[in-house]
Amino acid sequence: MRIRVYAPRFADFSKIDDDGFMTMPEGATLNDLLKRLRVPLRFAAAIFCLVNYERAPLSRKLQDGDTVGFIALLAGG
């Protein structure tokens, strides 16, 4: 299934194609997506995960065509 991903900047972007999509296996969860993006655990604790623009737990099963984004709880400048 194809998932549109707006990844945090500390993620591994090599898994995201030029159109902003990742291919994930059926039944994959938001946590599986974070692992594939290689988001460090210390950063994963400091972000809200959104699926289709709604806050979602890491156990959320993804569907084909979902949009996943992240909001950092800590900002710097």
MARTI-541304 format. One record per atom (N, C-alpha, C, O): chain; x, y, z; atom name; residue number from 1; residue in three letters. Coordinates in Angstrom, 2 decimals. Layout:
N
+--------+---------+---------+---------+-------+-----+--------+
| chaine |      c1 |      c2 |      c3 | atome | num | residu |
+--------+---------+---------+---------+-------+-----+--------+
|      A |       X |       Y |       Z |    CA | NUM |    ALA |
...
+--------+---------+---------+---------+-------+-----+--------+
//
This chain:
77
+--------+---------+---------+---------+-------+-----+--------+
| chaine |      c1 |      c2 |      c3 | atome | num | residu |
+--------+---------+---------+---------+-------+-----+--------+
|      A |    0.84 |   -1.17 |    0.00 |     N |   1 |    MET |
|      A |    0.00 |    0.00 |    0.00 |    CA |   1 |    MET |
|      A |    0.89 |    1.24 |    0.00 |     C |   1 |    MET |
|      A |    2.01 |    1.21 |    0.50 |     O |   1 |    MET |
|      A |    0.38 |    2.32 |   -0.56 |     N |   2 |    ARG |
|      A |    1.14 |    3.57 |   -0.65 |    CA |   2 |    ARG |
|      A |    0.60 |    4.58 |    0.36 |     C |   2 |    ARG |
|      A |   -0.60 |    4.82 |    0.45 |     O |   2 |    ARG |
|      A |    1.53 |    5.14 |    1.12 |     N |   3 |    ILE |
|      A |    1.21 |    6.10 |    2.17 |    CA |   3 |    ILE |
|      A |    1.94 |    7.40 |    1.86 |     C |   3 |    ILE |
|      A |    3.15 |    7.38 |    1.61 |     O |   3 |    ILE |
|      A |    1.23 |    8.53 |    1.87 |     N |   4 |    ARG |
|      A |    1.89 |    9.83 |    1.73 |    CA |   4 |    ARG |
|      A |    2.48 |   10.20 |    3.08 |     C |   4 |    ARG |
|      A |    1.80 |   10.12 |    4.10 |     O |   4 |    ARG |
|      A |    3.77 |   10.59 |    3.07 |     N |   5 |    VAL |
|      A |    4.47 |   10.86 |    4.33 |    CA |   5 |    VAL |
|      A |    5.09 |   12.25 |    4.30 |     C |   5 |    VAL |
|      A |    5.83 |   12.60 |    3.37 |     O |   5 |    VAL |
|      A |    4.78 |   13.02 |    5.33 |     N |   6 |    TYR |
|      A |    5.45 |   14.28 |    5.60 |    CA |   6 |    TYR |
|      A |    6.34 |   14.02 |    6.80 |     C |   6 |    TYR |
|      A |    5.94 |   14.23 |    7.94 |     O |   6 |    TYR |
|      A |    7.56 |   13.57 |    6.54 |     N |   7 |    ALA |
|      A |    8.45 |   13.08 |    7.58 |    CA |   7 |    ALA |
|      A |    9.16 |   14.22 |    8.31 |     C |   7 |    ALA |
|      A |    9.40 |   15.28 |    7.74 |     O |   7 |    ALA |
|      A |    9.49 |   13.98 |    9.59 |     N |   8 |    PRO |
|      A |   10.29 |   14.96 |   10.31 |    CA |   8 |    PRO |
|      A |   11.70 |   15.00 |    9.73 |     C |   8 |    PRO |
|      A |   12.14 |   14.02 |    9.13 |     O |   8 |    PRO |
|      A |   12.40 |   16.09 |    9.88 |     N |   9 |    ARG |
|      A |   13.68 |   16.23 |    9.19 |    CA |   9 |    ARG |
|      A |   14.77 |   15.30 |    9.69 |     C |   9 |    ARG |
|      A |   15.78 |   15.14 |    9.01 |     O |   9 |    ARG |
|      A |   14.61 |   14.70 |   10.85 |     N |  10 |    PHE |
|      A |   15.63 |   13.77 |   11.35 |    CA |  10 |    PHE |
|      A |   15.34 |   12.33 |   10.92 |     C |  10 |    PHE |
|      A |   15.98 |   11.40 |   11.43 |     O |  10 |    PHE |
|      A |   14.41 |   12.12 |   10.01 |     N |  11 |    ALA |
|      A |   14.07 |   10.79 |    9.50 |    CA |  11 |    ALA |
|      A |   14.98 |   10.42 |    8.32 |     C |  11 |    ALA |
|      A |   15.67 |   11.27 |    7.77 |     O |  11 |    ALA |
|      A |   14.95 |    9.14 |    7.96 |     N |  12 |    ASP |
|      A |   15.68 |    8.63 |    6.80 |    CA |  12 |    ASP |
|      A |   14.77 |    8.79 |    5.57 |     C |  12 |    ASP |
|      A |   13.80 |    8.05 |    5.41 |     O |  12 |    ASP |
|      A |   15.08 |    9.75 |    4.72 |     N |  13 |    PHE |
|      A |   14.24 |   10.06 |    3.57 |    CA |  13 |    PHE |
|      A |   14.46 |    9.12 |    2.39 |     C |  13 |    PHE |
|      A |   13.78 |    9.24 |    1.37 |     O |  13 |    PHE |
|      A |   15.40 |    8.18 |    2.50 |     N |  14 |    SER |
|      A |   15.68 |    7.29 |    1.38 |    CA |  14 |    SER |
|      A |   14.52 |    6.33 |    1.10 |     C |  14 |    SER |
|      A |   14.45 |    5.77 |    0.01 |     O |  14 |    SER |
|      A |   13.62 |    6.15 |    2.06 |     N |  15 |    LYS |
|      A |   12.47 |    5.24 |    1.87 |    CA |  15 |    LYS |
|      A |   11.27 |    5.95 |    1.23 |     C |  15 |    LYS |
|      A |   10.29 |    5.30 |    0.88 |     O |  15 |    LYS |
|      A |   11.35 |    7.27 |    1.08 |     N |  16 |    ILE |
|      A |   10.25 |    8.06 |    0.53 |    CA |  16 |    ILE |
|      A |   10.57 |    8.38 |   -0.92 |     C |  16 |    ILE |
|      A |   11.67 |    8.86 |   -1.22 |     O |  16 |    ILE |
|      A |    9.62 |    8.13 |   -1.84 |     N |  17 |    ASP |
|      A |    9.89 |    8.40 |   -3.25 |    CA |  17 |    ASP |
|      A |    9.80 |    9.90 |   -3.55 |     C |  17 |    ASP |
|      A |    9.48 |   10.70 |   -2.67 |     O |  17 |    ASP |
|      A |   10.08 |   10.27 |   -4.78 |     N |  18 |    ASP |
|      A |   10.12 |   11.68 |   -5.19 |    CA |  18 |    ASP |
|      A |    8.76 |   12.37 |   -5.07 |     C |  18 |    ASP |
|      A |    8.69 |   13.59 |   -5.01 |     O |  18 |    ASP |
|      A |    7.68 |   11.59 |   -5.05 |     N |  19 |    ASP |
|      A |    6.33 |   12.16 |   -4.92 |    CA |  19 |    ASP |
|      A |    5.87 |   12.24 |   -3.47 |     C |  19 |    ASP |
|      A |    4.75 |   12.69 |   -3.21 |     O |  19 |    ASP |
|      A |    6.71 |   11.81 |   -2.52 |     N |  20 |    GLY |
|      A |    6.37 |   11.89 |   -1.10 |    CA |  20 |    GLY |
|      A |    5.64 |   10.67 |   -0.56 |     C |  20 |    GLY |
|      A |    4.99 |   10.76 |    0.48 |     O |  20 |    GLY |
|      A |    5.72 |    9.54 |   -1.25 |     N |  21 |    PHE |
|      A |    5.02 |    8.33 |   -0.83 |    CA |  21 |    PHE |
|      A |    6.00 |    7.25 |   -0.39 |     C |  21 |    PHE |
|      A |    7.13 |    7.18 |   -0.86 |     O |  21 |    PHE |
|      A |    5.54 |    6.41 |    0.53 |     N |  22 |    MET |
|      A |    6.26 |    5.20 |    0.94 |    CA |  22 |    MET |
|      A |    5.37 |    4.01 |    0.65 |     C |  22 |    MET |
|      A |    4.14 |    4.11 |    0.71 |     O |  22 |    MET |
|      A |    5.97 |    2.90 |    0.32 |     N |  23 |    THR |
|      A |    5.24 |    1.65 |    0.16 |    CA |  23 |    THR |
|      A |    5.41 |    0.84 |    1.44 |     C |  23 |    THR |
|      A |    6.53 |    0.59 |    1.89 |     O |  23 |    THR |
|      A |    4.28 |    0.44 |    2.02 |     N |  24 |    MET |
|      A |    4.28 |   -0.33 |    3.26 |    CA |  24 |    MET |
|      A |    3.47 |   -1.60 |    3.02 |     C |  24 |    MET |
|      A |    2.57 |   -1.62 |    2.19 |     O |  24 |    MET |
|      A |    3.79 |   -2.67 |    3.76 |     N |  25 |    PRO |
|      A |    3.00 |   -3.90 |    3.61 |    CA |  25 |    PRO |
|      A |    1.61 |   -3.74 |    4.23 |     C |  25 |    PRO |
|      A |    1.41 |   -2.93 |    5.13 |     O |  25 |    PRO |
|      A |    0.66 |   -4.52 |    3.75 |     N |  26 |    GLU |
|      A |   -0.69 |   -4.52 |    4.32 |    CA |  26 |    GLU |
|      A |   -0.61 |   -4.83 |    5.81 |     C |  26 |    GLU |
|      A |    0.17 |   -5.69 |    6.23 |     O |  26 |    GLU |
|      A |   -1.40 |   -4.14 |    6.61 |     N |  27 |    GLY |
|      A |   -1.42 |   -4.38 |    8.05 |    CA |  27 |    GLY |
|      A |   -0.37 |   -3.61 |    8.82 |     C |  27 |    GLY |
|      A |   -0.28 |   -3.75 |   10.04 |     O |  27 |    GLY |
|      A |    0.43 |   -2.80 |    8.14 |     N |  28 |    ALA |
|      A |    1.48 |   -2.03 |    8.81 |    CA |  28 |    ALA |
|      A |    0.87 |   -0.97 |    9.72 |     C |  28 |    ALA |
|      A |   -0.21 |   -0.44 |    9.45 |     O |  28 |    ALA |
|      A |    1.56 |   -0.69 |   10.81 |     N |  29 |    THR |
|      A |    1.10 |    0.31 |   11.76 |    CA |  29 |    THR |
|      A |    1.95 |    1.57 |   11.64 |     C |  29 |    THR |
|      A |    2.96 |    1.61 |   10.94 |     O |  29 |    THR |
|      A |    1.51 |    2.60 |   12.33 |     N |  30 |    LEU |
|      A |    2.27 |    3.84 |   12.38 |    CA |  30 |    LEU |
|      A |    3.65 |    3.59 |   12.99 |     C |  30 |    LEU |
|      A |    4.63 |    4.20 |   12.56 |     O |  30 |    LEU |
|      A |    3.74 |    2.72 |   13.98 |     N |  31 |    ASN |
|      A |    5.02 |    2.38 |   14.57 |    CA |  31 |    ASN |
|      A |    5.94 |    1.72 |   13.55 |     C |  31 |    ASN |
|      A |    7.14 |    2.00 |   13.53 |     O |  31 |    ASN |
|      A |    5.41 |    0.86 |   12.69 |     N |  32 |    ASP |
|      A |    6.21 |    0.23 |   11.63 |    CA |  32 |    ASP |
|      A |    6.77 |    1.30 |   10.69 |     C |  32 |    ASP |
|      A |    7.92 |    1.21 |   10.26 |     O |  32 |    ASP |
|      A |    5.96 |    2.29 |   10.38 |     N |  33 |    LEU |
|      A |    6.40 |    3.37 |    9.50 |    CA |  33 |    LEU |
|      A |    7.55 |    4.15 |   10.15 |     C |  33 |    LEU |
|      A |    8.53 |    4.48 |    9.49 |     O |  33 |    LEU |
|      A |    7.43 |    4.45 |   11.45 |     N |  34 |    LEU |
|      A |    8.50 |    5.16 |   12.16 |    CA |  34 |    LEU |
|      A |    9.80 |    4.35 |   12.14 |     C |  34 |    LEU |
|      A |   10.89 |    4.91 |   11.96 |     O |  34 |    LEU |
|      A |    9.68 |    3.04 |   12.33 |     N |  35 |    LYS |
|      A |   10.87 |    2.18 |   12.29 |    CA |  35 |    LYS |
|      A |   11.51 |    2.21 |   10.91 |     C |  35 |    LYS |
|      A |   12.74 |    2.29 |   10.79 |     O |  35 |    LYS |
|      A |   10.70 |    2.16 |    9.87 |     N |  36 |    ARG |
|      A |   11.23 |    2.18 |    8.51 |    CA |  36 |    ARG |
|      A |   11.90 |    3.52 |    8.20 |     C |  36 |    ARG |
|      A |   12.88 |    3.56 |    7.45 |     O |  36 |    ARG |
|      A |   11.38 |    4.60 |    8.77 |     N |  37 |    LEU |
|      A |   11.98 |    5.92 |    8.59 |    CA |  37 |    LEU |
|      A |   13.20 |    6.12 |    9.49 |     C |  37 |    LEU |
|      A |   13.90 |    7.13 |    9.38 |     O |  37 |    LEU |
|      A |   13.46 |    5.15 |   10.37 |     N |  38 |    ARG |
|      A |   14.58 |    5.20 |   11.30 |    CA |  38 |    ARG |
|      A |   14.55 |    6.45 |   12.17 |     C |  38 |    ARG |
|      A |   15.57 |    7.10 |   12.39 |     O |  38 |    ARG |
|      A |   13.36 |    6.77 |   12.66 |     N |  39 |    VAL |
|      A |   13.22 |    7.90 |   13.58 |    CA |  39 |    VAL |
|      A |   13.77 |    7.46 |   14.93 |     C |  39 |    VAL |
|      A |   13.28 |    6.49 |   15.52 |     O |  39 |    VAL |
|      A |   14.80 |    8.15 |   15.44 |     N |  40 |    PRO |
|      A |   15.37 |    7.77 |   16.74 |    CA |  40 |    PRO |
|      A |   14.32 |    7.84 |   17.85 |     C |  40 |    PRO |
|      A |   13.48 |    8.73 |   17.85 |     O |  40 |    PRO |
|      A |   14.38 |    6.90 |   18.77 |     N |  41 |    LEU |
|      A |   13.40 |    6.79 |   19.84 |    CA |  41 |    LEU |
|      A |   13.29 |    8.09 |   20.64 |     C |  41 |    LEU |
|      A |   12.19 |    8.49 |   21.02 |     O |  41 |    LEU |
|      A |   14.41 |    8.74 |   20.90 |     N |  42 |    ARG |
|      A |   14.37 |    9.98 |   21.69 |    CA |  42 |    ARG |
|      A |   13.59 |   11.08 |   20.98 |     C |  42 |    ARG |
|      A |   12.98 |   11.92 |   21.63 |     O |  42 |    ARG |
|      A |   13.60 |   11.08 |   19.63 |     N |  43 |    PHE |
|      A |   12.81 |   12.06 |   18.88 |    CA |  43 |    PHE |
|      A |   11.36 |   11.62 |   18.74 |     C |  43 |    PHE |
|      A |   10.46 |   12.45 |   18.72 |     O |  43 |    PHE |
|      A |   11.14 |   10.31 |   18.65 |     N |  44 |    ALA |
|      A |    9.77 |    9.81 |   18.52 |    CA |  44 |    ALA |
|      A |    8.93 |   10.19 |   19.73 |     C |  44 |    ALA |
|      A |    7.71 |   10.37 |   19.62 |     O |  44 |    ALA |
|      A |    9.56 |   10.30 |   20.89 |     N |  45 |    ALA |
|      A |    8.84 |   10.68 |   22.10 |    CA |  45 |    ALA |
|      A |    8.46 |   12.16 |   22.11 |     C |  45 |    ALA |
|      A |    7.62 |   12.58 |   22.90 |     O |  45 |    ALA |
|      A |    9.08 |   12.95 |   21.22 |     N |  46 |    ALA |
|      A |    8.87 |   14.40 |   21.22 |    CA |  46 |    ALA |
|      A |    8.05 |   14.87 |   20.01 |     C |  46 |    ALA |
|      A |    8.11 |   16.04 |   19.64 |     O |  46 |    ALA |
|      A |    7.28 |   13.95 |   19.41 |     N |  47 |    ILE |
|      A |    6.44 |   14.35 |   18.27 |    CA |  47 |    ILE |
|      A |    5.04 |   13.78 |   18.42 |     C |  47 |    ILE |
|      A |    4.84 |   12.72 |   19.02 |     O |  47 |    ILE |
|      A |    4.07 |   14.50 |   17.86 |     N |  48 |    PHE |
|      A |    2.71 |   13.97 |   17.70 |    CA |  48 |    PHE |
|      A |    2.65 |   13.36 |   16.31 |     C |  48 |    PHE |
|      A |    3.15 |   13.94 |   15.35 |     O |  48 |    PHE |
|      A |    2.04 |   12.20 |   16.22 |     N |  49 |    CYS |
|      A |    1.85 |   11.54 |   14.93 |    CA |  49 |    CYS |
|      A |    0.42 |   11.79 |   14.46 |     C |  49 |    CYS |
|      A |   -0.53 |   11.66 |   15.24 |     O |  49 |    CYS |
|      A |    0.28 |   12.15 |   13.20 |     N |  50 |    LEU |
|      A |   -1.02 |   12.43 |   12.61 |    CA |  50 |    LEU |
|      A |   -1.26 |   11.48 |   11.45 |     C |  50 |    LEU |
|      A |   -0.39 |   11.28 |   10.61 |     O |  50 |    LEU |
|      A |   -2.45 |   10.92 |   11.40 |     N |  51 |    VAL |
|      A |   -2.88 |   10.13 |   10.25 |    CA |  51 |    VAL |
|      A |   -4.14 |   10.80 |    9.72 |     C |  51 |    VAL |
|      A |   -5.13 |   10.95 |   10.43 |     O |  51 |    VAL |
|      A |   -4.07 |   11.19 |    8.47 |     N |  52 |    ASN |
|      A |   -5.18 |   11.92 |    7.84 |    CA |  52 |    ASN |
|      A |   -5.56 |   13.15 |    8.67 |     C |  52 |    ASN |
|      A |   -6.74 |   13.47 |    8.84 |     O |  52 |    ASN |
|      A |   -4.53 |   13.82 |    9.16 |     N |  53 |    TYR |
|      A |   -4.64 |   15.11 |    9.88 |    CA |  53 |    TYR |
|      A |   -5.30 |   15.00 |   11.25 |     C |  53 |    TYR |
|      A |   -5.77 |   16.00 |   11.79 |     O |  53 |    TYR |
|      A |   -5.35 |   13.79 |   11.80 |     N |  54 |    GLU |
|      A |   -5.86 |   13.58 |   13.15 |    CA |  54 |    GLU |
|      A |   -4.81 |   12.85 |   13.97 |     C |  54 |    GLU |
|      A |   -4.15 |   11.94 |   13.46 |     O |  54 |    GLU |
|      A |   -4.65 |   13.24 |   15.24 |     N |  55 |    ARG |
|      A |   -3.67 |   12.60 |   16.11 |    CA |  55 |    ARG |
|      A |   -3.98 |   11.10 |   16.21 |     C |  55 |    ARG |
|      A |   -5.13 |   10.70 |   16.34 |     O |  55 |    ARG |
|      A |   -2.92 |   10.29 |   16.15 |     N |  56 |    ALA |
|      A |   -3.11 |    8.85 |   16.13 |    CA |  56 |    ALA |
|      A |   -2.06 |    8.17 |   17.01 |     C |  56 |    ALA |
|      A |   -0.94 |    8.65 |   17.12 |     O |  56 |    ALA |
|      A |   -2.43 |    7.05 |   17.64 |     N |  57 |    PRO |
|      A |   -1.46 |    6.29 |   18.43 |    CA |  57 |    PRO |
|      A |   -0.54 |    5.49 |   17.50 |     C |  57 |    PRO |
|      A |   -0.87 |    5.26 |   16.34 |     O |  57 |    PRO |
|      A |    0.61 |    5.08 |   18.02 |     N |  58 |    LEU |
|      A |    1.56 |    4.31 |   17.22 |    CA |  58 |    LEU |
|      A |    1.00 |    2.96 |   16.79 |     C |  58 |    LEU |
|      A |    1.50 |    2.36 |   15.83 |     O |  58 |    LEU |
|      A |   -0.03 |    2.48 |   17.47 |     N |  59 |    SER |
|      A |   -0.64 |    1.19 |   17.11 |    CA |  59 |    SER |
|      A |   -1.64 |    1.30 |   15.96 |     C |  59 |    SER |
|      A |   -2.17 |    0.29 |   15.52 |     O |  59 |    SER |
|      A |   -1.89 |    2.49 |   15.47 |     N |  60 |    ARG |
|      A |   -2.87 |    2.72 |   14.40 |    CA |  60 |    ARG |
|      A |   -2.46 |    1.98 |   13.14 |     C |  60 |    ARG |
|      A |   -1.35 |    2.15 |   12.64 |     O |  60 |    ARG |
|      A |   -3.36 |    1.15 |   12.61 |     N |  61 |    LYS |
|      A |   -3.10 |    0.45 |   11.35 |    CA |  61 |    LYS |
|      A |   -3.31 |    1.43 |   10.21 |     C |  61 |    LYS |
|      A |   -4.28 |    2.19 |   10.18 |     O |  61 |    LYS |
|      A |   -2.41 |    1.40 |    9.28 |     N |  62 |    LEU |
|      A |   -2.47 |    2.30 |    8.13 |    CA |  62 |    LEU |
|      A |   -3.26 |    1.67 |    7.00 |     C |  62 |    LEU |
|      A |   -3.30 |    0.45 |    6.85 |     O |  62 |    LEU |
|      A |   -3.87 |    2.52 |    6.20 |     N |  63 |    GLN |
|      A |   -4.64 |    2.10 |    5.04 |    CA |  63 |    GLN |
|      A |   -4.02 |    2.70 |    3.78 |     C |  63 |    GLN |
|      A |   -3.36 |    3.73 |    3.84 |     O |  63 |    GLN |
|      A |   -4.22 |    2.05 |    2.66 |     N |  64 |    ASP |
|      A |   -3.74 |    2.58 |    1.39 |    CA |  64 |    ASP |
|      A |   -4.29 |    3.99 |    1.18 |     C |  64 |    ASP |
|      A |   -5.49 |    4.22 |    1.31 |     O |  64 |    ASP |
|      A |   -3.41 |    4.93 |    0.85 |     N |  65 |    GLY |
|      A |   -3.83 |    6.30 |    0.59 |    CA |  65 |    GLY |
|      A |   -3.81 |    7.21 |    1.81 |     C |  65 |    GLY |
|      A |   -4.08 |    8.41 |    1.68 |     O |  65 |    GLY |
|      A |   -3.50 |    6.68 |    3.00 |     N |  66 |    ASP |
|      A |   -3.41 |    7.52 |    4.20 |    CA |  66 |    ASP |
|      A |   -2.33 |    8.58 |    4.03 |     C |  66 |    ASP |
|      A |   -1.38 |    8.41 |    3.26 |     O |  66 |    ASP |
|      A |   -2.49 |    9.68 |    4.75 |     N |  67 |    THR |
|      A |   -1.48 |   10.73 |    4.83 |    CA |  67 |    THR |
|      A |   -0.97 |   10.76 |    6.25 |     C |  67 |    THR |
|      A |   -1.76 |   10.86 |    7.20 |     O |  67 |    THR |
|      A |    0.35 |   10.68 |    6.41 |     N |  68 |    VAL |
|      A |    0.96 |   10.67 |    7.73 |    CA |  68 |    VAL |
|      A |    1.85 |   11.90 |    7.86 |     C |  68 |    VAL |
|      A |    2.65 |   12.21 |    6.97 |     O |  68 |    VAL |
|      A |    1.70 |   12.59 |    8.98 |     N |  69 |    GLY |
|      A |    2.52 |   13.76 |    9.25 |    CA |  69 |    GLY |
|      A |    2.93 |   13.78 |   10.72 |     C |  69 |    GLY |
|      A |    2.46 |   12.97 |   11.51 |     O |  69 |    GLY |
|      A |    3.79 |   14.71 |   11.06 |     N |  70 |    PHE |
|      A |    4.33 |   14.78 |   12.41 |    CA |  70 |    PHE |
|      A |    4.40 |   16.24 |   12.85 |     C |  70 |    PHE |
|      A |    4.70 |   17.13 |   12.05 |     O |  70 |    PHE |
|      A |    4.13 |   16.47 |   14.13 |     N |  71 |    ILE |
|      A |    4.26 |   17.80 |   14.71 |    CA |  71 |    ILE |
|      A |    5.23 |   17.67 |   15.89 |     C |  71 |    ILE |
|      A |    5.01 |   16.86 |   16.80 |     O |  71 |    ILE |
|      A |    6.30 |   18.46 |   15.87 |     N |  72 |    ALA |
|      A |    7.28 |   18.44 |   16.96 |    CA |  72 |    ALA |
|      A |    6.72 |   19.18 |   18.16 |     C |  72 |    ALA |
|      A |    6.14 |   20.26 |   18.03 |     O |  72 |    ALA |
|      A |    6.90 |   18.59 |   19.34 |     N |  73 |    LEU |
|      A |    6.46 |   19.23 |   20.56 |    CA |  73 |    LEU |
|      A |    7.43 |   20.31 |   21.01 |     C |  73 |    LEU |
|      A |    7.06 |   21.25 |   21.70 |     O |  73 |    LEU |
|      A |    8.68 |   20.16 |   20.59 |     N |  74 |    LEU |
|      A |    9.72 |   21.12 |   20.95 |    CA |  74 |    LEU |
|      A |   10.18 |   21.81 |   19.69 |     C |  74 |    LEU |
|      A |   10.46 |   21.16 |   18.67 |     O |  74 |    LEU |
|      A |   10.27 |   23.09 |   19.75 |     N |  75 |    ALA |
|      A |   10.75 |   23.84 |   18.59 |    CA |  75 |    ALA |
|      A |   12.00 |   24.60 |   19.00 |     C |  75 |    ALA |
|      A |   12.18 |   24.98 |   20.15 |     O |  75 |    ALA |
|      A |   12.83 |   24.81 |   18.05 |     N |  76 |    GLY |
|      A |   14.06 |   25.58 |   18.31 |    CA |  76 |    GLY |
|      A |   14.25 |   26.62 |   17.24 |     C |  76 |    GLY |
|      A |   13.55 |   26.63 |   16.22 |     O |  76 |    GLY |
|      A |   15.16 |   27.47 |   17.46 |     N |  77 |    GLY |
|      A |   15.34 |   28.52 |   16.47 |    CA |  77 |    GLY |
|      A |   16.72 |   29.01 |   16.34 |     C |  77 |    GLY |
|      A |   16.99 |   29.90 |   15.53 |     O |  77 |    GLY |
+--------+---------+---------+---------+-------+-----+--------+
//
